[in-house]
């Protein structure tokens, strides 16, 4: 067998694994399964994406949650929404998003610290975020009461399409974005 044929078959194997996976796969996991190297995995993914682009495919392989996952291009979002229009999508409440943002930017953080920032009880949003696997407990703080510390998970990264926490907007960018959305602050 030629190297080109072996390379093509290897790429198809990587593609099949990404297609079958229900979440992002790391290069280490792909290398473990295929017995290839992490460099060979990255090269296969690059080649697959080049092929998808060249042939006008509606999807790509993207780096997300410290791994790789197949995703549909944004221009097909309306069609995908129609496919799932009768499926109940559970969105996060504003309270849960606020708590999640605090955890993402301040992690690890305790419930009392979150409540101090929000000014209200956060037990229900914390429970929702724990149930959805977006946060986990990360030990206990060494202070009176030994409260739990919370941090985000790989599922958080996947849910928001982030490769790592470094992809979050800076607090300054976030503040500017939110200020622009406030009623009365837009020019017009």
SVG drawing of the C-alpha trace seen along z (x, -y; Angstrom):
<svg xmlns="http://www.w3.org/2000/svg" viewBox="-43 -59 47 61">
<polyline fill="none" stroke="black" stroke-width="0.4" points="0.0,0.0 1.3,-3.5 1.8,-6.2 -0.9,-8.3 -3.5,-5.4 -2.6,-4.8 -2.9,-8.6 -6.3,-8.7 -7.5,-5.7 -6.2,-7.2 -8.1,-10.4 -11.3,-8.5 -10.8,-6.7 -10.4,-10.0 -13.4,-11.4 -15.5,-8.4 -14.5,-8.7 -15.4,-12.4 -18.7,-11.7 -19.7,-9.0 -18.6,-10.8 -21.2,-12.6 -18.8,-15.3 -15.3,-16.6 -12.4,-14.1 -8.9,-15.2 -5.9,-14.5 -4.6,-12.2 -7.8,-10.1 -7.8,-10.0 -4.2,-8.9 -4.9,-6.2 -7.7,-4.8 -6.0,-5.0 -2.4,-4.3 -1.3,-7.3 0.6,-10.2 -1.0,-13.5 0.8,-15.2 -0.7,-12.7 -4.1,-13.4 -3.7,-17.2 -2.5,-16.7 -5.4,-14.4 -7.9,-17.0 -6.2,-19.8 -6.4,-17.7 -10.0,-16.8 -10.9,-20.5 -9.1,-21.4 -11.0,-18.7 -14.3,-19.9 -13.6,-23.4 -12.4,-22.4 -15.6,-20.3 -18.0,-22.9 -19.1,-20.7 -21.6,-22.1 -19.4,-21.2 -16.0,-21.4 -13.9,-20.0 -13.5,-22.6 -11.4,-22.8 -13.7,-23.0 -13.5,-22.1 -9.8,-21.0 -10.8,-18.6 -12.2,-18.3 -15.8,-18.0 -17.7,-18.1 -19.9,-21.1 -22.3,-22.5 -21.4,-25.9 -23.4,-28.9 -25.1,-29.5 -27.1,-26.3 -28.4,-27.2 -31.9,-28.0 -32.2,-24.6 -30.9,-22.9 -33.4,-24.9 -36.2,-23.6 -35.0,-20.0 -35.3,-20.5 -38.2,-22.9 -40.4,-20.4 -37.7,-19.5 -37.9,-21.3 -34.7,-23.3 -33.9,-24.0 -32.3,-27.4 -30.5,-28.7 -32.4,-31.3 -31.0,-34.8 -30.1,-33.9 -28.3,-30.7 -26.4,-32.7 -25.4,-35.3 -24.2,-32.7 -22.3,-30.8 -20.6,-34.0 -19.5,-34.7 -18.1,-31.2 -16.4,-31.3 -14.6,-34.6 -13.9,-34.1 -13.3,-30.3 -12.9,-28.7 -15.6,-30.6 -17.9,-29.8 -21.6,-30.2 -21.4,-33.1 -19.0,-35.0 -21.5,-34.5 -24.4,-35.6 -22.4,-38.7 -21.9,-39.7 -25.5,-39.0 -27.1,-40.2 -29.6,-37.3 -29.7,-33.6 -28.2,-31.4 -29.1,-27.9 -31.6,-27.1 -29.3,-28.3 -26.3,-26.5 -28.4,-23.3 -29.4,-23.7 -25.8,-24.3 -24.6,-21.2 -27.4,-19.1 -26.5,-20.1 -22.8,-19.4 -21.7,-23.0 -20.1,-23.4 -18.7,-21.0 -17.5,-21.3 -13.8,-21.8 -13.1,-21.1 -13.8,-23.3 -12.5,-26.8 -10.3,-27.0 -12.5,-29.4 -15.3,-29.2 -17.9,-26.7 -15.6,-25.2 -18.0,-26.2 -17.8,-24.3 -15.7,-25.9 -17.3,-25.8 -15.6,-25.8 -16.7,-25.3 -16.3,-22.0 -15.4,-20.8 -19.1,-20.6 -19.3,-24.4 -16.6,-24.9 -18.5,-22.6 -21.9,-24.2 -20.5,-27.7 -18.2,-26.5 -15.0,-27.5 -11.6,-25.8 -10.5,-27.1 -11.3,-29.7 -8.9,-32.0 -11.5,-32.3 -13.9,-34.2 -14.1,-37.9 -12.2,-40.0 -14.2,-41.7 -13.7,-45.0 -15.0,-43.7 -17.9,-42.1 -18.7,-45.3 -18.6,-47.3 -20.9,-44.8 -23.4,-44.9 -23.4,-48.6 -24.2,-48.9 -27.2,-46.6 -28.6,-48.7 -31.8,-50.7 -31.1,-54.4 -27.3,-54.0 -27.7,-53.5 -27.5,-56.5 -30.2,-56.8"/>
</svg>
